[in-house]
Amino acid sequence: MVLACLTSACGVTFPMASLFLEAETTSSTTAVKATSPLSPELSGEDWRRAKGALAVALDPQGSGSSVSWDNPDTETKGNFAPVGQPFVSSDEICRAFLATLVSKDGTRSLQGTACRPSGGEWAIKDIKPWRKPA
């Protein structure tokens, strides 16, 4: 039966987006919201803009200076500053960073590490509140 189904025109489908995104229900529609490792309050568009700034800030070929982002629609903005030099971990290029998020709820400072495989996208591996060194 399974072999017959695989070789014929029948098939099984399911929504792949549900594996990677969470649904956000509004009064009249259901919108898909990308989950941000920086903050659950960031909208999908906020996170898209933040990811772009993160990639530029952490680029090993870049200037090593901080990169800002903002979303005028949500009045949310932030900044990424690379810390130290890039390093290799588990065949990925990694770099520590400091991040600032400014939203209607206030300002938060974070510290973390992001890594990317060769030719891939940066992914945040760890993130926590930034604590000023003693």
C-alpha positions as CSV (number, residue, x, y, z in Angstrom):
1,M,0.0,0.0,0.0
2,V,2.7,2.5,1.0
3,L,4.8,1.7,-2.1
4,A,1.8,2.1,-4.3
5,C,1.0,5.4,-2.8
6,L,4.6,6.6,-3.1
7,T,4.8,5.7,-6.8
8,S,1.4,7.0,-7.7
9,A,-0.1,10.5,-7.7
10,C,-1.4,10.3,-4.1
11,G,0.4,12.0,-1.3
12,V,0.2,13.2,2.2
13,T,0.6,16.9,3.0
14,F,0.9,19.0,6.2
15,P,1.9,22.6,6.8
16,M,5.6,22.8,7.1
17,A,5.4,26.4,8.6
18,S,4.0,24.9,11.8
19,L,7.4,23.2,12.4
20,F,9.2,26.5,12.5
21,L,6.8,29.2,13.4
22,E,4.1,29.8,16.0
23,A,0.7,31.1,15.1
24,E,-0.5,34.3,16.6
25,T,-4.2,34.7,16.8
26,T,-5.9,38.0,16.4
27,S,-9.5,39.0,16.6
28,S,-10.3,38.1,12.9
29,T,-7.3,36.4,11.5
30,T,-4.4,34.1,12.3
31,A,-1.0,35.5,11.5
32,V,2.3,33.6,11.5
33,K,4.9,35.1,13.8
34,A,8.6,34.1,13.7
35,T,9.9,33.3,17.1
36,S,12.8,35.6,18.1
37,P,15.6,34.3,20.4
38,L,16.1,37.9,21.5
39,S,12.7,38.5,22.9
40,P,9.3,36.9,22.6
41,E,7.8,40.5,22.2
42,L,9.5,41.1,18.9
43,S,7.3,40.8,15.9
44,G,8.3,38.7,12.9
45,E,9.3,41.9,11.0
46,D,11.2,43.2,14.0
47,W,13.2,39.9,14.1
48,R,13.8,40.0,10.3
49,R,15.3,43.5,10.6
50,A,17.3,42.5,13.7
51,K,18.7,39.4,11.9
52,G,20.0,41.5,9.1
53,A,21.7,43.9,11.5
54,L,23.2,40.9,13.4
55,A,24.6,39.5,10.2
56,V,26.3,42.7,9.3
57,A,27.7,43.4,12.8
58,L,29.1,39.9,13.2
59,D,30.6,39.5,9.7
60,P,34.3,38.5,10.2
61,Q,35.1,40.6,7.1
62,G,33.3,43.7,8.4
63,S,34.5,46.7,10.4
64,G,33.7,45.3,13.8
65,S,31.5,48.3,14.6
66,S,28.0,48.2,16.0
67,V,25.0,48.1,13.7
68,S,21.5,49.5,14.5
69,W,18.1,48.4,13.2
70,D,14.6,49.8,13.7
71,N,11.0,49.1,12.8
72,P,9.0,52.3,12.6
73,D,5.7,50.3,12.5
74,T,6.2,48.8,16.0
75,E,8.5,51.6,17.3
76,T,11.0,48.9,18.2
77,K,14.7,49.3,17.6
78,G,18.0,47.8,18.6
79,N,21.7,47.6,18.2
80,F,24.3,44.8,17.9
81,A,28.0,45.3,18.8
82,P,30.5,42.5,18.2
83,V,32.7,41.6,21.1
84,G,36.2,40.2,20.5
85,Q,37.3,38.3,17.4
86,P,35.5,35.6,15.6
87,F,36.3,32.0,16.6
88,V,35.6,28.5,15.3
89,S,33.5,26.1,17.3
90,S,32.1,22.8,15.9
91,D,33.0,23.8,12.4
92,E,31.1,27.0,12.6
93,I,32.3,30.6,12.8
94,C,31.1,32.2,16.0
95,R,31.3,35.6,17.6
96,A,30.1,37.1,20.9
97,F,28.0,40.2,20.9
98,L,26.2,42.8,23.0
99,A,22.6,43.8,22.0
100,T,20.3,46.6,23.0
101,L,16.6,46.4,22.5
102,V,14.4,49.4,22.8
103,S,10.6,48.9,22.8
104,K,7.5,50.4,24.4
105,D,8.3,48.1,27.4
106,G,11.6,49.8,28.0
107,T,15.3,49.2,27.2
108,R,17.1,45.8,27.7
109,S,20.7,45.0,27.3
110,L,21.7,41.4,26.3
111,Q,24.9,39.5,25.7
112,G,25.2,36.4,23.6
113,T,27.0,34.3,21.0
114,A,25.9,33.6,17.5
115,C,27.4,31.1,15.0
116,R,27.0,30.3,11.3
117,P,28.2,27.4,9.2
118,S,30.3,28.2,6.1
119,G,27.9,30.1,3.7
120,G,25.0,29.8,6.1
121,E,23.0,32.3,8.3
122,W,23.9,33.4,11.8
123,A,22.0,31.7,14.5
124,I,22.0,32.8,18.2
125,K,23.4,30.0,20.3
126,D,23.1,31.7,23.7
127,I,21.6,34.9,25.0
128,K,21.2,36.3,28.5
129,P,20.8,39.7,30.2
130,W,24.0,41.7,30.1
131,R,25.6,42.3,33.4
132,K,28.1,45.1,33.8
133,P,31.5,43.7,34.8
134,A,32.4,44.4,38.4
